[in-house]
Amino acid sequence: MTRYGDLERPPLHEAALAHALVRPGGLWRSVRVVEETGSTNADLAELARAGEDEGVLLATELQTSGRGRLGRTWTAPARSGLAVSMLLRPDVPAGRLAWVPLLTGVAVASAVRRLTGFGESGERFFPGADGDEHVPAVLKWPNDVLVGDRKLAGILAERVGDAVVVGVGLNVSLREDELPVPSATSLAIEGAPLSDRAPLLRGIAREVEGRYREWAAVSGDPEMSGLRADYRELCATIGREVRVELPGGTELLGTAEDVDLDGRLVVAGADGVRPVSAGDVVHVR
Ligand SMILES: O=C(O)CCCC[C@@H]1SC[C@@H]2NC(=O)N[C@@H]21
């Protein structure tokens, strides 16, 4: 057991996780935990290129070259959070693949809310809570998981042919002095000092499985699957004044009005209404 400060950081147990997640007819066929790797996304991208089928989940205790969105990096001390990637081959029209990272964001935020409200055995992490109390994780378009204005988790989806590798980095027990940037946060900092990460990993994997299956069953239709409605409910960007840093270095200022059927952020700015498919959003007001 590694102990940092006053939080224990027990390891993830591959066999126990596989036993909980792999079932006949289920999405997850292979669940692996490695002690250290450069990037779980890079590892699964290599498997995808080699033709591996969907349903592989790979977690690591320490990531040394973690990749982030828009060319950024993702770093966290060993066993302080979750670094996990999932290999999917969605059988949906290519235009709907943009929903995979949004779906994962909904799954992560929902799992965090559910698992910080109640323990798996029913006990509450927050004494006196009536069950509605939990870490209030929300989404910043497209898929940052925030608590207030601070980032709790990040998601990176990468296309490899017809496969999508989707990676999740979630800060669990990091202390303030361990955060990569002051605008980050962790479950411990937000009042949910969970030391065992296994329930979180199981919860996220099951949420992804359920939502992915529902969405894929209707050819990736975000309306019919209810995904768009769930996304809108959790998305803190809709209705806000935003500054969008677009690829190429330009900026767009306006009000985020909605997320359209293609998963794009619809921004009403001085030059009219514009759907944005990629960029970095800052919540201005
Ligand atoms: O917010 C972001 O920029 C996305 C961060 C994604 C980090 C995760 S950690 C597991 C997976 N492997 C990687 O190399 N990146 C993702």
The ligand as an ORCA input file, in Angstrom:
! r2SCAN-3c Opt
* xyz 0 1
  O      -8.549     16.804    -20.799
  C      -7.803     16.312    -21.631
  O      -6.997     17.004    -22.257
  C      -7.869     14.831    -21.892
  C      -7.033     14.054    -20.922
  C      -7.132     12.563    -21.150
  C      -6.195     11.796    -20.251
  C      -6.419     10.316    -20.345
  S      -5.549      9.441    -19.075
  C      -5.880      7.920    -19.869
  C      -5.796      8.154    -21.350
  N      -4.441      7.945    -21.854
  C      -3.903      9.067    -22.327
  O      -2.761      9.178    -22.793
  N      -4.787     10.092    -22.197
  C      -6.041      9.641    -21.638
*
